[in-house]
Amino acid sequence: QVQLVESGGGLVQPGGSLRLSCVASGSIFSFYSMGWYRQASGKGRELVAVVTGGGNTNYADSVKGRFTISRDHAKNSLYLQMNSLKPEDTAVYYCNYRQLWGQGTQVTVSS
């Protein structure tokens, strides 16, 4: 069974950068989309960015121009480069593939 494992979260100052990684164990099909979602404390889960099997990307308006999603089919991996981080980016970030979710990685942006 496929499992998704995220890493790369942490505490960063406003304006800083982090790179999240998600590795899928087991076989996944590269033609399906993968995405990053986040959930801030007391709020619902929201889409951050998604990349299709063909490499097309879509971003939440709040992160456009600051975050970049990418995937490496050979490594069964998904990435999220986050630049110019803001306190409102603080949340648990989840990797998604079809109906599967990772355990989440905490990102905290604070001075």
Long-range contacts (C-beta under 8 A, 24 or more apart in sequence): 1-26, 2-26, 2-27, 2-28, 2-97, 2-100, 3-100, 3-102, 4-95, 4-96, 4-97, 4-100, 4-101, 4-102, 5-102, 5-103, 6-93, 6-94, 6-95, 6-102, 6-103, 6-104, 6-105, 7-105, 8-105, 9-93, 9-105, 9-106, 9-107, 9-108, 10-106, 10-107, 10-108, 11-108, 11-109, 11-110, 12-85, 12-107, 12-108, 12-109, 13-109, 13-110, 13-111, 14-85, 14-86, 14-87, 14-109, 14-110, 14-111, 15-84, 15-85, 16-85, 16-109, 17-81, 17-82, 17-83, 17-84, 17-85, 18-82, 18-85, 18-107, 19-79, 19-80, 19-81, 19-82, 20-79, 20-80, 20-82, 20-93, 20-95, 20-105, 20-107, 21-77, 21-78, 21-79, 22-77, 22-78, 22-79, 22-95, 22-102, 23-75, 23-76, 23-77, 24-76, 24-77, 24-78, 24-97, 25-76, 28-76, 28-97, 29-53, 30-73, 32-97, 32-98, 34-71, 34-78, 34-95, 34-96, 34-97, 35-69, 35-95, 35-96, 36-69, 36-78, 36-80, 36-93, 36-94, 36-95, 36-96, 37-93, 37-94, 37-96, 38-89, 38-91, 38-92, 38-93, 38-94, 38-107, 39-91, 39-92, 39-94, 39-104, 40-88, 40-90, 40-91, 40-92, 41-91, 43-91, 45-94, 48-80, 48-93, 49-80, 51-78, 62-88, 63-89, 82-107, 85-109
